[in-house]
């Protein structure tokens, strides 16, 4: 009986230790179709320490995400990385969002992007692969909103492309 209690306690302790060792990695991408502005307005939220890791791995080890000392390199490198890891196909045509700016909110970096000249939205294919090569277990939530429809997708390393229809 004592050995069962000890074994159970040991297994529970291991599970708690493993849960604290393996953090949860997630980002969100909100795409808002604004027909009144003929644009897709995009907001991406990512944890600053995760984005810092990406910048240091792919671009410059000396870059630091800090609202007081940020350089233009942060936006430039972020735009370059997004061009490689965020694919949007609008009505059968690949489009590249333009980075408008960024801001910090608590422990998150918020990037603002836009695709201009969107007269009509019939289909939107999204492949949001940011941080997949840097962080094992990274998950990216994609939310798409139109005046008449809303849809959410969860993209992971094994499933990183979704198609939004029905406008």
C-alpha positions as CSV (number, residue, x, y, z in Angstrom):
1,X,0.0,0.0,0.0
2,X,2.8,2.4,0.9
3,X,4.6,1.6,-2.4
4,X,1.5,2.6,-4.4
5,X,1.1,5.8,-2.5
6,X,4.8,6.6,-3.1
7,X,4.6,5.7,-6.8
8,X,1.5,7.8,-7.3
9,X,3.0,10.7,-5.5
10,X,6.2,10.4,-7.5
11,X,4.3,10.3,-10.8
12,X,2.2,13.4,-9.8
13,X,5.4,15.3,-8.9
14,X,7.0,14.4,-12.3
15,X,3.9,15.6,-14.1
16,X,4.0,18.9,-12.3
17,X,7.7,19.3,-12.9
18,X,7.2,18.5,-16.6
19,X,4.4,21.0,-16.9
20,X,6.6,23.8,-15.5
21,X,9.5,22.8,-17.8
22,X,7.4,22.8,-21.0
23,X,6.0,26.3,-21.5
24,X,3.1,27.1,-23.7
25,X,3.9,29.0,-26.9
26,X,1.1,30.8,-28.7
27,X,0.6,33.8,-31.0
28,X,-2.6,35.4,-32.4
29,X,-3.3,36.8,-35.8
30,X,-6.5,38.8,-36.2
31,X,-7.5,39.7,-39.7
32,X,-10.3,42.2,-40.1
33,X,-11.8,42.8,-43.5
34,X,-12.9,46.4,-43.8
35,X,-14.8,46.9,-47.0
36,X,-15.3,50.6,-46.1
37,X,-11.5,51.0,-46.3
38,X,-10.9,48.4,-49.0
39,X,-8.4,46.7,-46.7
40,X,-7.4,43.8,-44.6
41,X,-6.4,45.2,-41.2
42,X,-4.2,42.7,-39.4
43,X,-3.0,42.6,-35.8
44,X,-0.5,40.1,-34.6
45,X,0.3,39.5,-31.0
46,X,3.3,37.5,-29.9
47,X,5.2,37.2,-26.6
48,X,8.2,39.5,-26.6
49,X,10.7,36.9,-25.3
50,X,9.6,34.6,-28.2
51,X,10.0,37.3,-30.8
52,X,13.3,38.3,-29.2
53,X,14.6,34.7,-29.7
54,X,13.6,34.9,-33.4
55,X,15.3,38.2,-34.0
56,X,18.5,37.0,-32.2
57,X,18.5,33.7,-34.1
58,X,17.9,35.0,-37.6
59,X,19.1,38.5,-37.6
60,X,21.2,40.2,-34.9
61,X,22.2,38.8,-31.6
62,X,22.5,42.3,-30.1
63,X,19.0,43.4,-30.9
64,X,16.8,43.9,-27.8
65,X,13.0,44.4,-27.7
66,X,12.7,47.4,-25.5
67,X,10.1,50.2,-26.0
68,X,12.6,52.8,-24.8
69,X,15.5,51.8,-27.0
70,X,14.0,50.1,-30.1
71,X,15.7,50.7,-33.4
72,X,14.1,50.7,-36.9
73,X,15.9,47.4,-37.3
74,X,13.2,45.6,-35.2
75,X,10.5,46.6,-37.7
76,X,12.7,45.9,-40.7
77,X,13.6,42.4,-39.5
78,X,10.1,41.7,-38.3
79,X,8.7,42.6,-41.8
80,X,11.3,40.4,-43.5
81,X,10.6,37.5,-41.2
82,X,6.8,37.9,-41.7
83,X,7.3,37.9,-45.5
84,X,8.9,34.5,-45.2
85,X,6.5,33.0,-42.6
86,X,3.1,34.5,-43.2
87,X,1.4,33.7,-46.4
88,X,-1.9,35.2,-47.5
89,X,-3.7,34.2,-50.6
90,X,-6.6,36.5,-51.4
91,X,-9.1,35.4,-54.0
92,X,-6.5,33.2,-55.6
93,X,-3.7,35.8,-55.6
94,X,-0.8,35.9,-53.2
95,X,-0.6,39.2,-51.2
96,X,2.0,40.6,-48.9
97,X,0.9,42.6,-45.9
98,X,2.7,45.9,-45.2
99,X,3.9,46.4,-41.6
100,X,2.5,49.7,-40.3
101,X,4.0,49.7,-36.9
102,X,4.3,48.1,-33.5
103,X,3.7,48.7,-29.8
104,X,4.3,46.9,-26.6
105,X,1.5,45.7,-24.3
106,X,2.7,44.1,-21.1
107,X,4.7,41.1,-22.1
108,X,3.5,41.1,-25.7
109,X,4.7,42.7,-28.9
110,X,1.8,43.9,-31.1
111,X,2.5,44.3,-34.8
112,X,0.0,46.1,-37.1
113,X,-0.1,45.1,-40.8
114,X,-2.4,45.9,-43.7
115,X,-3.2,44.7,-47.2
116,X,-4.7,47.6,-49.1
117,X,-6.8,47.6,-52.2
118,X,-9.1,44.7,-51.2
119,X,-12.2,45.5,-53.2
120,X,-13.8,42.1,-52.7
121,X,-13.1,39.1,-50.4
122,X,-14.3,35.7,-51.6
123,X,-11.6,33.4,-50.2
124,X,-8.6,33.9,-47.9
125,X,-6.0,31.2,-47.5
126,X,-3.7,31.8,-44.5
127,X,-0.5,30.1,-43.6
128,X,0.9,31.5,-40.3
129,X,4.1,29.6,-39.6
130,X,5.9,32.1,-37.3
131,X,8.2,30.7,-34.7
132,X,7.6,27.1,-35.8
133,X,11.3,26.5,-36.4
134,X,12.3,28.4,-33.2
135,X,9.9,26.9,-30.6
136,X,8.7,23.3,-30.4
137,X,5.0,23.3,-29.7
138,X,4.3,26.7,-31.1
139,X,0.6,27.3,-31.9
140,X,-0.8,30.2,-33.9
141,X,-4.4,31.2,-33.6
142,X,-5.8,32.9,-36.7
143,X,-9.1,34.9,-36.4
144,X,-10.8,36.2,-39.5
145,X,-13.6,38.7,-39.3
146,X,-15.8,40.2,-42.0
147,X,-18.9,42.4,-41.5
148,X,-21.1,39.2,-41.8
149,X,-18.8,36.3,-40.8
150,X,-16.2,35.2,-38.2
151,X,-14.0,32.2,-38.1
152,X,-11.0,31.0,-36.0
153,X,-8.3,28.5,-36.8
154,X,-5.5,26.9,-34.8
155,X,-2.4,26.4,-36.8
156,X,0.4,24.1,-35.6
157,X,3.6,22.7,-37.1
158,X,1.7,19.8,-38.6
159,X,-1.2,21.9,-39.8
160,X,-0.4,25.4,-40.9
161,X,-2.8,26.4,-43.7
162,X,-6.5,27.2,-43.6
163,X,-9.0,28.5,-46.2
164,X,-11.7,30.9,-45.2
165,X,-14.8,31.0,-47.5
166,X,-18.4,31.9,-47.4
167,X,-18.6,35.7,-47.9
